[in-house]
């Protein structure tokens, strides 16, 4: 993976634009980055499309003045009744290398019935996706980038893991950061709040071996392959939605990089409560790659 050079940034219908703020920060580091601000209009009548387009273009001219640090800055208006579908469709065009969106606030009861726009985008985005919680918060965070990998998911290991490592390394280099590898050993029963795995065993060449030991060996092999210091390898026990945020807090991490697969035991299908809770509890950004889209 080379450093992403064309970002599709979803604009919010508000003054605050965390995703655009983050894209501007990266554009300052690498002026060759091209940023396309995408405004998806979902409340419209066909006869008003031209008028709305002119209004949105005028708004963009004001954004250009505010984000003068973005040297290559363009704008697109997309009309779609479904914001997530409209943005995901745009991401499939024009050779975008990265999609950038802002994380929406969660409302636990409401979200049981209505999925947030960012969640819908995460499930189906055809290109790598950066979800930004608060662009200003990273000023107070450290330089750690956590690469969260599920080494037991046969569908994910290999190409996706290497792709994620390269992406994590590129992000870390942009702010002189350090990559940490995280592997979470989940309980046999995912409904348990804790991960007591003392009873769990896996057969190895030398006989029965504790699951945590197997996970650490896999993580260690991956770290050695990519020249990551072993002190930057973390194997934790418990639920993903508890342990990853806890590790982020411990390392004062500014980003988590992860992959998803249809059968992923790490986050499931991003429709899972675990993925939502990880996104809600960390302070930094989340970089997500869907393994199904990696070869497309």
C-alpha positions in Angstrom: 0.0 0.0 0.0 1.3 3.4 -0.9 0.3 6.5 1.0 -3.3 7.3 0.1 -3.4 10.2 -2.4 -7.1 10.7 -3.1 -9.6 11.1 -0.2 -13.4 11.0 -0.5 -14.6 13.0 2.5 -18.2 12.9 3.6 -19.4 16.3 4.6 -21.8 16.6 7.5 -24.8 19.0 7.3 -23.4 21.0 10.2 -20.6 23.5 10.7 -18.3 21.0 12.5 -16.5 18.8 10.0 -14.2 16.3 11.9 -13.6 14.2 8.8 -12.5 17.2 6.7 -10.4 18.5 9.6 -8.5 15.2 9.6 -8.1 15.2 5.8 -6.7 18.7 6.0 -4.2 17.6 8.6 -2.9 14.8 6.3 -2.9 17.2 3.3 -0.6 19.6 5.3 1.8 16.7 5.8 1.6 15.5 2.2 0.5 18.3 -0.2 0.1 15.8 -3.0 -3.1 14.4 -1.4 -6.2 15.3 -3.3 -9.3 15.8 -1.2 -12.8 15.6 -2.7 -15.5 16.9 -0.3 -18.7 14.8 -1.0 -22.0 16.3 0.0 -24.9 13.7 -0.1 -28.3 15.4 -0.2 -31.1 13.1 0.8 -33.9 15.6 1.3 -34.8 17.0 -2.1 -37.3 17.2 -4.9 -36.2 16.5 -8.5 -37.3 20.0 -9.6 -35.0 21.6 -7.0 -31.8 19.6 -7.8 -30.2 22.4 -9.8 -30.9 25.1 -7.3 -29.6 22.9 -4.4 -26.5 22.1 -6.4 -25.7 25.8 -6.9 -26.2 26.5 -3.2 -24.0 23.6 -2.1 -21.2 24.8 -4.5 -21.4 28.2 -2.9 -21.0 26.6 0.5 -18.0 24.7 -0.8 -16.3 28.0 -1.9 -16.5 29.1 1.8 -15.0 25.7 2.8 -12.1 26.2 0.4 -11.2 29.5 2.1 -11.4 27.8 5.6 -9.3 24.9 4.5 -6.6 26.7 2.5 -4.0 24.1 3.5 -5.6 21.6 1.1 -3.9 22.4 -2.2 -5.9 19.9 -4.3 -9.5 20.4 -3.2 -12.6 19.5 -5.2 -16.3 19.0 -4.5 -19.1 16.7 -5.5 -22.8 16.8 -4.8 -24.6 13.4 -4.7 -28.4 13.2 -4.6 -29.6 10.0 -2.9 -32.4 9.3 -0.4 -29.9 7.1 1.5 -26.8 8.9 2.6 -24.7 5.8 3.2 -25.6 4.2 -0.1 -25.0 7.5 -2.0 -21.5 7.9 -0.4 -20.5 4.3 -0.8 -21.5 4.5 -4.5 -19.4 7.6 -5.0 -16.4 5.8 -3.3 -16.5 3.2 -6.1 -15.9 5.8 -8.7 -13.0 8.1 -9.5 -10.1 6.0 -8.1 -10.4 7.0 -4.5 -7.8 5.5 -2.2 -9.4 6.4 1.1 -12.9 7.3 2.4 -13.0 9.6 5.5 -16.2 10.0 7.5 -17.1 11.5 10.9 -18.4 9.2 13.7 -21.9 9.9 14.8 -22.9 9.9 18.5 -24.6 6.8 19.7 -28.0 6.5 21.4 -28.1 3.0 22.8 -31.9 2.5 22.7 -32.5 4.2 19.3 -29.6 2.4 17.7 -31.2 -1.0 18.4 -33.7 -0.1 15.7 -32.1 2.5 13.5 -28.5 2.1 12.3 -26.3 5.2 12.2 -25.0 6.4 8.8 -21.4 5.7 9.7 -22.3 2.1 10.7 -24.0 1.6 7.3 -21.0 3.0 5.5 -18.5 0.8 7.5 -20.4 -2.4 6.5 -20.3 -1.8 2.8 -17.6 0.7 1.9 -15.6 -0.6 -1.1 -12.4 1.1 -0.2 -10.4 1.6 3.0 -12.3 3.8 5.5 -11.1 6.2 8.2 -13.7 7.0 10.9 -12.9 10.2 12.8 -14.4 10.9 16.2 -12.8 14.3 17.0 -10.0 15.7 14.8 -8.9 18.0 17.6 -8.6 15.3 20.2 -5.5 13.8 18.7 -3.5 16.9 19.7 -3.7 15.5 23.3 -3.2 11.9 22.4 0.1 10.0 22.0 1.7 8.6 18.9 0.7 5.0 19.1 -1.2 3.3 16.3 -2.8 0.0 17.4 -3.0 -2.7 14.7 -5.8 -5.1 15.9 -5.6 -8.5 14.3 -7.5 -11.7 14.8 -4.9 -14.4 14.1 -7.5 -17.2 14.4 -9.6 -16.0 11.5 -8.4 -18.0 8.6 -10.3 -15.7 6.2 -8.4 -12.7 7.4 -4.8 -13.8 7.9 -2.2 -13.2 5.2 -2.8 -10.5 2.6 -5.2 -8.4 4.7 -3.0 -8.5 7.7 0.0 -7.4 5.7 -2.1 -4.6 4.0 -3.2 -3.4 7.4 0.3 -3.3 8.7 1.5 -1.2 5.8 -1.4 1.1 6.3 -0.7 1.4 10.0 2.9 2.1 9.3 2.1 4.8 6.8 -0.3 6.5 9.2 2.3 6.2 12.0 5.0 7.8 9.8 2.9 10.8 9.1 3.2 11.8 12.8 6.3 10.0 13.9 4.2 7.4 15.6 4.8 3.8 16.7 2.9 0.7 15.6 1.6 -1.7 18.3 0.1 -5.1 17.5 -2.9 -6.1 19.5 -4.5 -9.6 19.6 -7.5 -10.1 21.7 -8.4 -13.7 22.9 -12.1 -13.7 23.2 -14.1 -16.0 25.6 -15.6 -19.2 24.2 -18.9 -17.7 25.2 -18.9 -14.2 23.7 -21.8 -13.2 26.0 -19.5 -13.4 29.0 -18.2 -10.0 30.3 -14.9 -11.5 31.2 -12.4 -13.8 29.5 -11.4 -16.6 31.8 -9.6 -18.9 29.3 -7.7 -21.1 31.7 -9.8 -24.1 30.6 -9.3 -23.5 26.8 -6.6 -25.5 25.1 -5.4 -25.8 21.5 -3.5 -28.8 20.1 0.0 -27.9 19.0 3.0 -29.9 17.8 4.1 -30.4 21.3 0.7 -31.4 22.7 -2.0 -29.3 24.3 -1.3 -25.6 24.6 -3.1 -22.7 26.3 -5.0 -20.5 23.8 -3.3 -17.4 25.0 0.1 -19.0 24.4 -0.9 -19.9 20.8 -2.2 -16.4 20.2 1.1 -14.8 21.5 3.2 -17.1 19.2 1.2 -16.1 16.2 1.4 -12.4 17.1 5.1 -12.8 17.8 5.7 -14.4 14.4 3.8 -11.5 12.7 5.9 -8.9 14.7 9.2 -10.5 13.7 8.1 -10.6 10.1 7.5 -6.9 10.1 10.3 -5.9 12.5 8.0 -4.7 15.3 9.7 -4.8 18.7 8.2 -7.6 20.9 7.5 -5.0 23.6 5.0 -3.5 21.2 3.0 -6.8 21.0 0.0 -7.1 23.2 -2.1 -10.2 23.7 -5.1 -9.5 25.9 -7.9 -11.7 27.2 -11.6 -10.7 27.3 -14.2 -9.1 25.1 -13.1 -7.1 22.1 -15.3 -4.1 23.0 -13.7 -3.9 26.5 -10.1 -4.8 25.9 -9.3 -2.8 22.8 -10.6 0.5 24.3 -8.7 -0.4 27.5 -5.4 -0.9 25.5 -6.1 2.4 23.7 -6.3 4.2 27.0 -3.2 2.6 28.3 -1.2 3.5 25.3 -2.9 6.8 24.8 -3.4 5.6 21.2 -4.5 8.0 18.4 -5.7 5.3 16.0 -6.8 1.7 15.7 -6.4 -0.2 12.4 -8.5 -3.3 11.8 -10.0 -5.5 9.2 -13.4 -7.1 8.9 -14.6 -10.3 7.2 -18.1 -11.8 6.9 -17.2 -14.4 9.5 -14.7 -12.4 11.5 -14.5 -13.5 15.1 -12.8 -10.2 15.8 -15.6 -7.8 15.1 -18.2 -9.9 13.3 -20.0 -8.1 10.5 -19.6 -4.5 11.9 -23.3 -4.8 12.6 -22.3 -6.3 15.9 -22.5 -4.4 19.2 -18.8 -5.0 19.7 -17.8 -2.9 16.7 -20.2 -0.1 17.7 -18.8 -0.1 21.3 -15.2 0.0 20.2 -15.9 3.0 18.0 -17.8 4.7 20.8 -15.3 4.1 23.6 -12.0 5.1 22.0 -10.8 8.7 21.6 -8.9 8.3 18.4 -9.7 7.3 14.8 -10.5 3.9 13.4 -9.1 2.7 10.1 -11.1 -0.2 8.6 -10.6 -2.5 5.6 -13.2 -4.9 4.5 -11.5 -8.1 3.3 -14.2 -8.8 0.7 -13.3 -5.5 -1.0 -9.5 -5.8 -0.8 -9.1 -7.5 -4.2 -11.7 -5.4 -6.0 
